[in-house]
């Protein structure tokens, strides 16, 4: 295994643990688990997950953002993804969220088709939204421009 990838994986796992399993978690996570006798070919019983968090729109109010929805390939087409997505929607509704939002890579046609079949709207097309990001040095530089107290 590549040493840098192993270090990155360890760092990501530490961050996930720190940020998701604390007094005020930054995210929530649902897992899909199968019985031991139906475990994956690699021996896993957790076969999928949905990681989400809450956001707020000044125009619409409370929203839930689906950061990741993943089901192991060998368990797809069994309703697990639909179950996870529907449960995130249900939890959002229970917390007075008015919408569920997510983003995906443009090459991920199967995911785009999956969400569209459930009624998702592609805001890139319908509303012309662009998804932007500041990270790394750009984020550092922007933060340095903040007014001093």
N, CA, C and O atoms as a GROMACS GRO file, in nm:
protein
  596
    1UNK      N    1   0.085  -0.119   0.000
    1UNK     CA    2   0.000   0.000   0.000
    1UNK      C    3   0.088   0.124   0.000
    1UNK      O    4   0.190   0.129   0.070
    2UNK      N    5   0.049   0.223  -0.078
    2UNK     CA    6   0.121   0.348  -0.084
    2UNK      C    7   0.120   0.416   0.053
    2UNK      O    8   0.014   0.433   0.114
    3UNK      N    9   0.237   0.455   0.102
    3UNK     CA   10   0.250   0.511   0.237
    3UNK      C   11   0.167   0.638   0.253
    3UNK      O   12   0.100   0.655   0.355
    4UNK      N   13   0.170   0.727   0.154
    4UNK     CA   14   0.095   0.852   0.164
    4UNK      C   15  -0.055   0.824   0.170
    4UNK      O   16  -0.127   0.885   0.249
    5UNK      N   17  -0.104   0.731   0.087
    5UNK     CA   18  -0.246   0.697   0.089
    5UNK      C   19  -0.285   0.639   0.223
    5UNK      O   20  -0.394   0.667   0.274
    6UNK      N   21  -0.198   0.558   0.282
    6UNK     CA   22  -0.225   0.500   0.413
    6UNK      C   23  -0.232   0.610   0.519
    6UNK      O   24  -0.320   0.607   0.605
    7UNK      N   25  -0.140   0.705   0.515
    7UNK     CA   26  -0.142   0.818   0.609
    7UNK      C   27  -0.268   0.900   0.591
    7UNK      O   28  -0.332   0.939   0.689
    8UNK      N   29  -0.306   0.927   0.465
    8UNK     CA   30  -0.427   1.004   0.438
    8UNK      C   31  -0.550   0.931   0.491
    8UNK      O   32  -0.638   0.992   0.551
    9UNK      N   33  -0.556   0.799   0.467
    9UNK     CA   34  -0.671   0.720   0.515
    9UNK      C   35  -0.679   0.726   0.667
    9UNK      O   36  -0.787   0.742   0.722
   10UNK      N   37  -0.567   0.713   0.734
   10UNK     CA   38  -0.565   0.721   0.880
   10UNK      C   39  -0.611   0.858   0.928
   10UNK      O   40  -0.686   0.869   1.025
   11UNK      N   41  -0.564   0.962   0.861
   11UNK     CA   42  -0.605   1.099   0.898
   11UNK      C   43  -0.754   1.117   0.876
   11UNK      O   44  -0.823   1.173   0.962
   12UNK      N   45  -0.806   1.070   0.763
   12UNK     CA   46  -0.949   1.083   0.735
   12UNK      C   47  -1.033   1.010   0.839
   12UNK      O   48  -1.135   1.061   0.885
   13UNK      N   49  -0.989   0.891   0.876
   13UNK     CA   50  -1.063   0.815   0.977
   13UNK      C   51  -1.062   0.887   1.112
   13UNK      O   52  -1.164   0.891   1.180
   14UNK      N   53  -0.949   0.944   1.150
   14UNK     CA   54  -0.942   1.021   1.275
   14UNK      C   55  -1.035   1.142   1.270
   14UNK      O   56  -1.103   1.173   1.368
   15UNK      N   57  -1.037   1.210   1.156
   15UNK     CA   58  -1.124   1.327   1.141
   15UNK      C   59  -1.271   1.287   1.144
   15UNK      O   60  -1.352   1.355   1.207
   16UNK      N   61  -1.306   1.178   1.078
   16UNK     CA   62  -1.444   1.130   1.083
   16UNK      C   63  -1.486   1.099   1.226
   16UNK      O   64  -1.595   1.135   1.269
   17UNK      N   65  -1.400   1.032   1.299
   17UNK     CA   66  -1.430   0.999   1.437
   17UNK      C   67  -1.444   1.126   1.522
   17UNK      O   68  -1.538   1.139   1.600
   18UNK      N   69  -1.351   1.218   1.505
   18UNK     CA   70  -1.354   1.343   1.581
   18UNK      C   71  -1.480   1.425   1.549
   18UNK      O   72  -1.546   1.477   1.640
   19UNK      N   73  -1.512   1.437   1.421
   19UNK     CA   74  -1.620   1.526   1.379
   19UNK      C   75  -1.760   1.466   1.387
   19UNK      O   76  -1.859   1.539   1.394
   20UNK      N   77  -1.768   1.334   1.385
   20UNK     CA   78  -1.900   1.271   1.384
   20UNK      C   79  -1.940   1.208   1.516
   20UNK      O   80  -2.058   1.179   1.537
   21UNK      N   81  -1.846   1.186   1.603
   21UNK     CA   82  -1.875   1.116   1.728
   21UNK      C   83  -1.832   1.200   1.846
   21UNK      O   84  -1.755   1.157   1.932
   22UNK      N   85  -1.885   1.323   1.849
   22UNK     CA   86  -1.852   1.418   1.954
   22UNK      C   87  -1.983   1.473   2.011
   22UNK      O   88  -2.091   1.433   1.968
   23UNK      N   89  -1.974   1.563   2.104
   23UNK     CA   90  -2.094   1.617   2.167
   23UNK      C   91  -2.184   1.692   2.068
   23UNK      O   92  -2.306   1.682   2.075
   24UNK      N   93  -2.124   1.767   1.977
   24UNK     CA   94  -2.199   1.840   1.875
   24UNK      C   95  -2.148   1.798   1.737
   24UNK      O   96  -2.069   1.871   1.676
   25UNK      N   97  -2.190   1.682   1.687
   25UNK     CA   98  -2.134   1.630   1.562
   25UNK      C   99  -2.162   1.722   1.442
   25UNK      O  100  -2.267   1.786   1.433
   26UNK      N  101  -2.066   1.725   1.350
   26UNK     CA  102  -2.080   1.803   1.227
   26UNK      C  103  -2.166   1.730   1.125
   26UNK      O  104  -2.216   1.791   1.030
   27UNK      N  105  -2.184   1.601   1.143
   27UNK     CA  106  -2.262   1.522   1.048
   27UNK      C  107  -2.330   1.406   1.119
   27UNK      O  108  -2.297   1.372   1.233
   28UNK      N  109  -2.425   1.347   1.048
   28UNK     CA  110  -2.494   1.226   1.093
   28UNK      C  111  -2.467   1.119   0.988
   28UNK      O  112  -2.435   1.150   0.874
   29UNK      N  113  -2.480   0.994   1.028
   29UNK     CA  114  -2.456   0.886   0.933
   29UNK      C  115  -2.551   0.771   0.960
   29UNK      O  116  -2.569   0.728   1.074
   30UNK      N  117  -2.611   0.722   0.855
   30UNK     CA  118  -2.693   0.601   0.861
   30UNK      C  119  -2.613   0.489   0.794
   30UNK      O  120  -2.541   0.513   0.698
   31UNK      N  121  -2.626   0.369   0.846
   31UNK     CA  122  -2.558   0.256   0.783
   31UNK      C  123  -2.661   0.149   0.746
   31UNK      O  124  -2.763   0.133   0.813
   32UNK      N  125  -2.630   0.078   0.641
   32UNK     CA  126  -2.711  -0.037   0.599
   32UNK      C  127  -2.630  -0.161   0.633
   32UNK      O  128  -2.516  -0.176   0.590
   33UNK      N  129  -2.691  -0.248   0.709
   33UNK     CA  130  -2.622  -0.369   0.754
   33UNK      C  131  -2.704  -0.491   0.717
   33UNK      O  132  -2.827  -0.490   0.725
   34UNK      N  133  -2.634  -0.595   0.677
   34UNK     CA  134  -2.700  -0.721   0.643
   34UNK      C  135  -2.664  -0.825   0.749
   34UNK      O  136  -2.564  -0.809   0.820
   35UNK      N  137  -2.743  -0.930   0.761
   35UNK     CA  138  -2.708  -1.037   0.856
   35UNK      C  139  -2.574  -1.102   0.820
   35UNK      O  140  -2.532  -1.100   0.705
   36UNK      N  141  -2.510  -1.158   0.919
   36UNK     CA  142  -2.379  -1.220   0.903
   36UNK      C  143  -2.378  -1.321   0.788
   36UNK      O  144  -2.279  -1.329   0.714
   37UNK      N  145  -2.485  -1.397   0.773
   37UNK     CA  146  -2.488  -1.498   0.667
   37UNK      C  147  -2.499  -1.439   0.526
   37UNK      O  148  -2.484  -1.511   0.428
   38UNK      N  149  -2.526  -1.308   0.516
   38UNK     CA  150  -2.534  -1.241   0.386
   38UNK      C  151  -2.419  -1.142   0.366
   38UNK      O  152  -2.425  -1.057   0.276
   39UNK      N  153  -2.315  -1.153   0.447
   39UNK     CA  154  -2.204  -1.058   0.442
   39UNK      C  155  -2.142  -1.050   0.303
   39UNK      O  156  -2.160  -1.139   0.220
   40UNK      N  157  -2.069  -0.943   0.281
   40UNK     CA  158  -2.006  -0.921   0.151
   40UNK      C  159  -1.898  -1.025   0.125
   40UNK      O  160  -1.859  -1.099   0.215
   41UNK      N  161  -1.852  -1.030   0.001
   41UNK     CA  162  -1.747  -1.125  -0.034
   41UNK      C  163  -1.619  -1.100   0.044
   41UNK      O  164  -1.535  -1.189   0.059
   42UNK      N  165  -1.603  -0.976   0.095
   42UNK     CA  166  -1.486  -0.942   0.177
   42UNK      C  167  -1.513  -0.956   0.326
   42UNK      O  168  -1.427  -0.923   0.408
   43UNK      N  169  -1.632  -1.004   0.362
   43UNK     CA  170  -1.664  -1.030   0.502
   43UNK      C  171  -1.731  -0.917   0.579
   43UNK      O  172  -1.738  -0.923   0.702
   44UNK      N  173  -1.779  -0.814   0.510
   44UNK     CA  174  -1.842  -0.701   0.577
   44UNK      C  175  -1.993  -0.720   0.590
   44UNK      O  176  -2.058  -0.773   0.500
   45UNK      N  177  -2.047  -0.677   0.703
   45UNK     CA  178  -2.193  -0.676   0.718
   45UNK      C  179  -2.250  -0.536   0.697
   45UNK      O  180  -2.367  -0.522   0.662
   46UNK      N  181  -2.169  -0.432   0.716
   46UNK     CA  182  -2.210  -0.296   0.681
   46UNK      C  183  -2.183  -0.281   0.532
   46UNK      O  184  -2.068  -0.284   0.489
   47UNK      N  185  -2.290  -0.264   0.454
   47UNK     CA  186  -2.278  -0.267   0.309
   47UNK      C  187  -2.312  -0.134   0.242
   47UNK      O  188  -2.303  -0.122   0.120
   48UNK      N  189  -2.350  -0.036   0.322
   48UNK     CA  190  -2.381   0.094   0.266
   48UNK      C  191  -2.394   0.198   0.374
   48UNK      O  192  -2.405   0.166   0.493
   49UNK      N  193  -2.391   0.324   0.333
   49UNK     CA  194  -2.408   0.433   0.430
   49UNK      C  195  -2.458   0.559   0.361
   49UNK      O  196  -2.444   0.576   0.240
   50UNK      N  197  -2.515   0.646   0.440
   50UNK     CA  198  -2.555   0.780   0.396
   50UNK      C  199  -2.505   0.878   0.501
   50UNK      O  200  -2.543   0.870   0.617
   51UNK      N  201  -2.419   0.970   0.459
   51UNK     CA  202  -2.365   1.072   0.548
   51UNK      C  203  -2.431   1.204   0.513
   51UNK      O  204  -2.430   1.245   0.397
   52UNK      N  205  -2.488   1.271   0.613
   52UNK     CA  206  -2.562   1.394   0.586
   52UNK      C  207  -2.544   1.494   0.700
   52UNK      O  208  -2.499   1.460   0.809
   53UNK      N  209  -2.579   1.619   0.671
   53UNK     CA  210  -2.574   1.725   0.772
   53UNK      C  211  -2.678   1.830   0.736
   53UNK      O  212  -2.736   1.828   0.628
   54UNK      N  213  -2.700   1.922   0.827
   54UNK     CA  214  -2.802   2.024   0.809
   54UNK      C  215  -2.740   2.155   0.762
   54UNK      O  216  -2.630   2.192   0.802
   55UNK      N  217  -2.814   2.224   0.675
   55UNK     CA  218  -2.775   2.356   0.628
   55UNK      C  219  -2.896   2.448   0.642
   55UNK      O  220  -3.003   2.405   0.686
   56UNK      N  221  -2.879   2.571   0.605
   56UNK     CA  222  -2.989   2.667   0.617
   56UNK      C  223  -2.990   2.759   0.496
   56UNK      O  224  -2.885   2.807   0.453
   57UNK      N  225  -3.107   2.784   0.443
   57UNK     CA  226  -3.125   2.876   0.332
   57UNK      C  227  -3.201   2.999   0.382
   57UNK      O  228  -3.305   2.987   0.445
   58UNK      N  229  -3.147   3.116   0.353
   58UNK     CA  230  -3.218   3.238   0.393
   58UNK      C  231  -3.351   3.252   0.320
   58UNK      O  232  -3.440   3.323   0.368
   59UNK      N  233  -3.367   3.184   0.208
   59UNK     CA  234  -3.490   3.192   0.130
   59UNK      C  235  -3.588   3.080   0.162
   59UNK      O  236  -3.710   3.098   0.153
   60UNK      N  237  -3.535   2.963   0.199
   60UNK     CA  238  -3.622   2.846   0.216
   60UNK      C  239  -3.624   2.790   0.358
   60UNK      O  240  -3.720   2.722   0.395
   61UNK      N  241  -3.522   2.818   0.437
   61UNK     CA  242  -3.517   2.764   0.573
   61UNK      C  243  -3.430   2.641   0.584
   61UNK      O  244  -3.328   2.629   0.515
   62UNK      N  245  -3.470   2.550   0.670
   62UNK     CA  246  -3.390   2.431   0.701
   62UNK      C  247  -3.379   2.336   0.582
   62UNK      O  248  -3.475   2.312   0.509
   63UNK      N  249  -3.257   2.283   0.565
   63UNK     CA  250  -3.230   2.186   0.458
   63UNK      C  251  -3.142   2.076   0.514
   63UNK      O  252  -3.070   2.094   0.612
   64UNK      N  253  -3.148   1.962   0.450
   64UNK     CA  254  -3.056   1.853   0.482
   64UNK      C  255  -2.971   1.832   0.357
   64UNK      O  256  -3.023   1.829   0.245
   65UNK      N  257  -2.841   1.816   0.377
   65UNK     CA  258  -2.748   1.798   0.267
   65UNK      C  259  -2.691   1.657   0.273
   65UNK      O  260  -2.631   1.617   0.374
   66UNK      N  261  -2.709   1.583   0.167
   66UNK     CA  262  -2.657   1.446   0.157
   66UNK      C  263  -2.517   1.454   0.098
   66UNK      O  264  -2.500   1.479  -0.022
   67UNK      N  265  -2.417   1.432   0.180
   67UNK     CA  266  -2.278   1.439   0.137
   67UNK      C  267  -2.236   1.312   0.064
   67UNK      O  268  -2.170   1.319  -0.040
   68UNK      N  269  -2.274   1.198   0.116
   68UNK     CA  270  -2.236   1.070   0.056
   68UNK      C  271  -2.350   0.970   0.070
   68UNK      O  272  -2.413   0.959   0.175
   69UNK      N  273  -2.374   0.897  -0.037
   69UNK     CA  274  -2.462   0.781  -0.035
   69UNK      C  275  -2.386   0.672  -0.109
   69UNK      O  276  -2.354   0.686  -0.227
   70UNK      N  277  -2.358   0.564  -0.038
   70UNK     CA  278  -2.278   0.457  -0.099
   70UNK      C  279  -2.335   0.322  -0.061
   70UNK      O  280  -2.371   0.298   0.055
   71UNK      N  281  -2.343   0.235  -0.159
   71UNK     CA  282  -2.380   0.095  -0.139
   71UNK      C  283  -2.277   0.012  -0.215
   71UNK      O  284  -2.247   0.040  -0.332
   72UNK      N  285  -2.222  -0.091  -0.149
   72UNK     CA  286  -2.126  -0.178  -0.216
   72UNK      C  287  -2.186  -0.231  -0.346
   72UNK      O  288  -2.303  -0.269  -0.349
   73UNK      N  289  -2.108  -0.234  -0.453
   73UNK     CA  290  -2.162  -0.278  -0.583
   73UNK      C  291  -2.239  -0.409  -0.579
   73UNK      O  292  -2.342  -0.422  -0.645
   74UNK      N  293  -2.191  -0.506  -0.503
   74UNK     CA  294  -2.259  -0.636  -0.501
   74UNK      C  295  -2.394  -0.633  -0.431
   74UNK      O  296  -2.470  -0.729  -0.438
   75UNK      N  297  -2.426  -0.520  -0.364
   75UNK     CA  298  -2.554  -0.508  -0.293
   75UNK      C  299  -2.647  -0.406  -0.358
   75UNK      O  300  -2.756  -0.379  -0.306
   76UNK      N  301  -2.606  -0.351  -0.471
   76UNK     CA  302  -2.691  -0.255  -0.541
   76UNK      C  303  -2.806  -0.327  -0.610
   76UNK      O  304  -2.803  -0.449  -0.629
   77UNK      N  305  -2.908  -0.251  -0.646
   77UNK     CA  306  -3.029  -0.304  -0.710
   77UNK      C  307  -3.113  -0.388  -0.615
   77UNK      O  308  -3.194  -0.469  -0.659
   78UNK      N  309  -3.093  -0.369  -0.483
   78UNK     CA  310  -3.172  -0.441  -0.383
   78UNK      C  311  -3.253  -0.347  -0.294
   78UNK      O  312  -3.310  -0.391  -0.194
   79UNK      N  313  -3.259  -0.219  -0.330
   79UNK     CA  314  -3.337  -0.123  -0.252
   79UNK      C  315  -3.263  -0.061  -0.135
   79UNK      O  316  -3.322   0.016  -0.059
   80UNK      N  317  -3.136  -0.094  -0.117
   80UNK     CA  318  -3.061  -0.040  -0.004
   80UNK      C  319  -3.038   0.110  -0.020
   80UNK      O  320  -3.059   0.186   0.074
   81UNK      N  321  -2.997   0.152  -0.139
   81UNK     CA  322  -2.977   0.295  -0.164
   81UNK      C  323  -3.106   0.374  -0.149
   81UNK      O  324  -3.107   0.481  -0.088
   82UNK      N  325  -3.214   0.320  -0.202
   82UNK     CA  326  -3.344   0.385  -0.189
   82UNK      C  327  -3.382   0.395  -0.042
   82UNK      O  328  -3.433   0.498   0.002
   83UNK      N  329  -3.357   0.290   0.034
   83UNK     CA  330  -3.389   0.292   0.177
   83UNK      C  331  -3.310   0.397   0.252
   83UNK      O  332  -3.364   0.469   0.336
   84UNK      N  333  -3.180   0.407   0.222
   84UNK     CA  334  -3.097   0.508   0.288
   84UNK      C  335  -3.141   0.649   0.249
   84UNK      O  336  -3.157   0.735   0.336
   85UNK      N  337  -3.162   0.673   0.120
   85UNK     CA  338  -3.206   0.805   0.072
   85UNK      C  339  -3.340   0.843   0.133
   85UNK      O  340  -3.357   0.956   0.180
   86UNK      N  341  -3.434   0.752   0.133
   86UNK     CA  342  -3.566   0.779   0.189
   86UNK      C  343  -3.559   0.806   0.339
   86UNK      O  344  -3.635   0.888   0.391
   87UNK      N  345  -3.470   0.737   0.408
   87UNK     CA  346  -3.456   0.760   0.552
   87UNK      C  347  -3.396   0.896   0.581
   87UNK      O  348  -3.438   0.964   0.675
   88UNK      N  349  -3.298   0.939   0.501
   88UNK     CA  350  -3.244   1.074   0.517
   88UNK      C  351  -3.355   1.177   0.494
   88UNK      O  352  -3.366   1.274   0.568
   89UNK      N  353  -3.438   1.155   0.392
   89UNK     CA  354  -3.550   1.246   0.366
   89UNK      C  355  -3.647   1.248   0.484
   89UNK      O  356  -3.694   1.354   0.524
   90UNK      N  357  -3.677   1.132   0.538
   90UNK     CA  358  -3.768   1.123   0.653
   90UNK      C  359  -3.711   1.196   0.774
   90UNK      O  360  -3.782   1.272   0.840
   91UNK      N  361  -3.584   1.174   0.803
   91UNK     CA  362  -3.520   1.243   0.916
   91UNK      C  363  -3.522   1.393   0.894
   91UNK      O  364  -3.549   1.470   0.986
   92UNK      N  365  -3.495   1.435   0.771
   92UNK     CA  366  -3.502   1.578   0.739
   92UNK      C  367  -3.640   1.634   0.763
   92UNK      O  368  -3.654   1.740   0.824
   93UNK      N  369  -3.742   1.566   0.716
   93UNK     CA  370  -3.880   1.611   0.736
   93UNK      C  371  -3.914   1.618   0.885
   93UNK      O  372  -3.980   1.712   0.930
   94UNK      N  373  -3.869   1.518   0.961
   94UNK     CA  374  -3.894   1.519   1.106
   94UNK      C  375  -3.827   1.637   1.175
   94UNK      O  376  -3.869   1.678   1.283
   95UNK      N  377  -3.723   1.692   1.112
   95UNK     CA  378  -3.653   1.809   1.166
   95UNK      C  379  -3.689   1.937   1.091
   95UNK      O  380  -3.612   2.032   1.088
   96UNK      N  381  -3.808   1.938   1.031
   96UNK     CA  382  -3.865   2.052   0.962
   96UNK      C  383  -3.781   2.104   0.844
   96UNK      O  384  -3.786   2.223   0.813
   97UNK      N  385  -3.706   2.017   0.780
   97UNK     CA  386  -3.632   2.055   0.661
   97UNK      C  387  -3.728   2.061   0.542
   97UNK      O  388  -3.816   1.977   0.529
   98UNK      N  389  -3.709   2.160   0.458
   98UNK     CA  390  -3.796   2.178   0.342
   98UNK      C  391  -3.735   2.124   0.214
   98UNK      O  392  -3.802   2.119   0.110
   99UNK      N  393  -3.609   2.083   0.222
   99UNK     CA  394  -3.547   2.025   0.102
   99UNK      C  395  -3.427   1.939   0.138
   99UNK      O  396  -3.367   1.954   0.245
  100UNK      N  397  -3.395   1.850   0.047
  100UNK     CA  398  -3.279   1.762   0.055
  100UNK      C  399  -3.193   1.798  -0.065
  100UNK      O  400  -3.239   1.795  -0.179
  101UNK      N  401  -3.068   1.831  -0.039
  101UNK     CA  402  -2.978   1.871  -0.147
  101UNK      C  403  -2.857   1.779  -0.151
  101UNK      O  404  -2.821   1.717  -0.051
  102UNK      N  405  -2.795   1.771  -0.268
  102UNK     CA  406  -2.674   1.691  -0.287
  102UNK      C  407  -2.606   1.735  -0.413
  102UNK      O  408  -2.663   1.808  -0.495
  103UNK      N  409  -2.484   1.691  -0.429
  103UNK     CA  410  -2.408   1.717  -0.551
  103UNK      C  411  -2.344   1.586  -0.594
  103UNK      O  412  -2.321   1.497  -0.512
  104UNK      N  413  -2.316   1.576  -0.721
  104UNK     CA  414  -2.248   1.456  -0.770
  104UNK      C  415  -2.161   1.494  -0.887
  104UNK      O  416  -2.177   1.600  -0.948
  105UNK      N  417  -2.068   1.406  -0.918
  105UNK     CA  418  -1.979   1.429  -1.031
  105UNK      C  419  -2.058   1.413  -1.161
  105UNK      O  420  -2.149   1.330  -1.169
  106UNK      N  421  -2.024   1.493  -1.262
  106UNK     CA  422  -2.100   1.490  -1.387
  106UNK      C  423  -2.089   1.357  -1.460
  106UNK      O  424  -2.176   1.324  -1.540
  107UNK      N  425  -1.985   1.279  -1.436
  107UNK     CA  426  -1.970   1.151  -1.502
  107UNK      C  427  -2.053   1.039  -1.437
  107UNK      O  428  -2.064   0.930  -1.493
  108UNK      N  429  -2.111   1.066  -1.319
  108UNK     CA  430  -2.182   0.961  -1.246
  108UNK      C  431  -2.327   0.948  -1.294
  108UNK      O  432  -2.421   0.979  -1.220
  109UNK      N  433  -2.342   0.904  -1.416
  109UNK     CA  434  -2.474   0.890  -1.477
  109UNK      C  435  -2.566   0.796  -1.399
  109UNK      O  436  -2.684   0.828  -1.383
  110UNK      N  437  -2.518   0.680  -1.350
  110UNK     CA  438  -2.609   0.594  -1.274
  110UNK      C  439  -2.667   0.664  -1.150
  110UNK      O  440  -2.786   0.649  -1.121
  111UNK      N  441  -2.586   0.741  -1.080
  111UNK     CA  442  -2.637   0.813  -0.962
  111UNK      C  443  -2.734   0.921  -1.006
  111UNK      O  444  -2.839   0.938  -0.944
  112UNK      N  445  -2.701   0.994  -1.111
  112UNK     CA  446  -2.790   1.100  -1.159
  112UNK      C  447  -2.925   1.041  -1.199
  112UNK      O  448  -3.030   1.099  -1.170
  113UNK      N  449  -2.923   0.927  -1.266
  113UNK     CA  450  -3.047   0.861  -1.306
  113UNK      C  451  -3.125   0.812  -1.184
  113UNK      O  452  -3.248   0.823  -1.180
  114UNK      N  453  -3.054   0.758  -1.085
  114UNK     CA  454  -3.117   0.711  -0.961
  114UNK      C  455  -3.192   0.825  -0.892
  114UNK      O  456  -3.309   0.811  -0.856
  115UNK      N  457  -3.123   0.938  -0.873
  115UNK     CA  458  -3.187   1.052  -0.805
  115UNK      C  459  -3.299   1.112  -0.889
  115UNK      O  460  -3.403   1.150  -0.834
  116UNK      N  461  -3.281   1.121  -1.019
  116UNK     CA  462  -3.385   1.176  -1.106
  116UNK      C  463  -3.511   1.090  -1.100
  116UNK      O  464  -3.622   1.142  -1.100
  117UNK      N  465  -3.494   0.958  -1.095
  117UNK     CA  466  -3.609   0.868  -1.087
  117UNK      C  467  -3.688   0.888  -0.958
  117UNK      O  468  -3.806   0.856  -0.951
  118UNK      N  469  -3.622   0.941  -0.856
  118UNK     CA  470  -3.688   0.968  -0.728
  118UNK      C  471  -3.746   1.109  -0.723
  118UNK      O  472  -3.811   1.146  -0.626
  119UNK      N  473  -3.722   1.189  -0.828
  119UNK     CA  474  -3.779   1.323  -0.835
  119UNK      C  475  -3.682   1.437  -0.813
  119UNK      O  476  -3.724   1.553  -0.805
  120UNK      N  477  -3.552   1.409  -0.804
  120UNK     CA  478  -3.453   1.515  -0.785
  120UNK      C  479  -3.449   1.607  -0.907
  120UNK      O  480  -3.465   1.562  -1.020
  121UNK      N  481  -3.428   1.735  -0.882
  121UNK     CA  482  -3.416   1.834  -0.987
  121UNK      C  483  -3.269   1.869  -1.006
  121UNK      O  484  -3.197   1.890  -0.908
  122UNK      N  485  -3.223   1.875  -1.129
  122UNK     CA  486  -3.086   1.916  -1.158
  122UNK      C  487  -3.084   2.069  -1.164
  122UNK      O  488  -3.122   2.128  -1.265
  123UNK      N  489  -3.040   2.132  -1.056
  123UNK     CA  490  -3.041   2.278  -1.047
  123UNK      C  491  -2.942   2.343  -1.141
  123UNK      O  492  -2.954   2.462  -1.172
  124UNK      N  493  -2.842   2.267  -1.187
  124UNK     CA  494  -2.748   2.320  -1.284
  124UNK      C  495  -2.823   2.361  -1.410
  124UNK      O  496  -2.796   2.465  -1.470
  125UNK      N  497  -2.916   2.279  -1.448
  125UNK     CA  498  -2.995   2.303  -1.568
  125UNK      C  499  -3.112   2.396  -1.539
  125UNK      O  500  -3.128   2.496  -1.609
  126UNK      N  501  -3.193   2.365  -1.438
  126UNK     CA  502  -3.318   2.437  -1.416
  126UNK      C  503  -3.301   2.576  -1.356
  126UNK      O  504  -3.380   2.666  -1.385
  127UNK      N  505  -3.198   2.596  -1.272
  127UNK     CA  506  -3.183   2.725  -1.206
  127UNK      C  507  -3.048   2.790  -1.230
  127UNK      O  508  -3.024   2.903  -1.185
  128UNK      N  509  -2.958   2.721  -1.299
  128UNK     CA  510  -2.829   2.779  -1.332
  128UNK      C  511  -2.732   2.795  -1.216
  128UNK      O  512  -2.643   2.880  -1.220
  129UNK      N  513  -2.748   2.714  -1.112
  129UNK     CA  514  -2.659   2.722  -0.997
  129UNK      C  515  -2.522   2.665  -1.032
  129UNK      O  516  -2.511   2.568  -1.108
  130UNK      N  517  -2.418   2.725  -0.976
  130UNK     CA  518  -2.283   2.672  -0.984
  130UNK      C  519  -2.238   2.638  -0.843
  130UNK      O  520  -2.260   2.715  -0.750
  131UNK      N  521  -2.177   2.525  -0.828
  131UNK     CA  522  -2.128   2.477  -0.699
  131UNK      C  523  -1.982   2.518  -0.688
  131UNK      O  524  -1.899   2.472  -0.766
  132UNK      N  525  -1.948   2.604  -0.591
  132UNK     CA  526  -1.814   2.659  -0.577
  132UNK      C  527  -1.748   2.611  -0.449
  132UNK      O  528  -1.816   2.568  -0.356
  133UNK      N  529  -1.616   2.619  -0.446
  133UNK     CA  530  -1.542   2.574  -0.328
  133UNK      C  531  -1.418   2.660  -0.308
  133UNK      O  532  -1.352   2.697  -0.405
  134UNK      N  533  -1.388   2.691  -0.183
  134UNK     CA  534  -1.259   2.746  -0.142
  134UNK      C  535  -1.194   2.638  -0.057
  134UNK      O  536  -1.257   2.586   0.035
  135UNK      N  537  -1.070   2.603  -0.087
  135UNK     CA  538  -0.998   2.508  -0.002
  135UNK      C  539  -0.849   2.538  -0.007
  135UNK      O  540  -0.804   2.620  -0.087
  136UNK      N  541  -0.774   2.470   0.078
  136UNK     CA  542  -0.630   2.484   0.078
  136UNK      C  543  -0.584   2.627   0.090
  136UNK      O  544  -0.633   2.702   0.175
  137UNK      N  545  -0.491   2.666   0.005
  137UNK     CA  546  -0.432   2.800   0.009
  137UNK      C  547  -0.535   2.908  -0.018
  137UNK      O  548  -0.528   3.016   0.040
  138UNK      N  549  -0.632   2.881  -0.106
  138UNK     CA  550  -0.737   2.979  -0.135
  138UNK      C  551  -0.820   3.008  -0.010
  138UNK      O  552  -0.852   3.124   0.018
  139UNK      N  553  -0.853   2.904   0.066
  139UNK     CA  554  -0.928   2.922   0.190
  139UNK      C  555  -0.843   2.998   0.291
  139UNK      O  556  -0.892   3.089   0.358
  140UNK      N  557  -0.716   2.961   0.302
  140UNK     CA  558  -0.625   3.031   0.394
  140UNK      C  559  -0.618   3.179   0.360
  140UNK      O  560  -0.628   3.263   0.449
  141UNK      N  561  -0.600   3.211   0.232
  141UNK     CA  562  -0.589   3.351   0.190
  141UNK      C  563  -0.717   3.428   0.216
  141UNK      O  564  -0.712   3.543   0.260
  142UNK      N  565  -0.831   3.366   0.189
  142UNK     CA  566  -0.958   3.433   0.214
  142UNK      C  567  -0.978   3.460   0.362
  142UNK      O  568  -1.023   3.568   0.400
  143UNK      N  569  -0.944   3.364   0.446
  143UNK     CA  570  -0.957   3.381   0.591
  143UNK      C  571  -0.868   3.494   0.641
  143UNK      O  572  -0.906   3.567   0.733
  144UNK      N  573  -0.750   3.511   0.582
  144UNK     CA  574  -0.659   3.618   0.622
  144UNK      C  575  -0.716   3.757   0.592
  144UNK      O  576  -0.676   3.856   0.653
  145UNK      N  577  -0.810   3.763   0.498
  145UNK     CA  578  -0.871   3.891   0.462
  145UNK      C  579  -0.984   3.933   0.556
  145UNK      O  580  -1.039   4.042   0.542
  146UNK      N  581  -1.018   3.847   0.651
  146UNK     CA  582  -1.127   3.880   0.744
  146UNK      C  583  -1.086   4.000   0.831
  146UNK      O  584  -0.970   4.012   0.870
  147UNK      N  585  -1.183   4.087   0.860
  147UNK     CA  586  -1.152   4.203   0.946
  147UNK      C  587  -1.102   4.157   1.083
  147UNK      O  588  -1.148   4.056   1.136
  148UNK      N  589  -1.009   4.230   1.138
  148UNK     CA  590  -0.956   4.200   1.271
  148UNK      C  591  -1.047   4.262   1.374
  148UNK      O  592  -1.102   4.370   1.352
  149UNK      N  593  -1.063   4.195   1.486
  149UNK     CA  594  -1.148   4.248   1.595
  149UNK      C  595  -1.085   4.369   1.660
  149UNK      O  596  -1.142   4.426   1.752
   0.00000   0.00000   0.00000
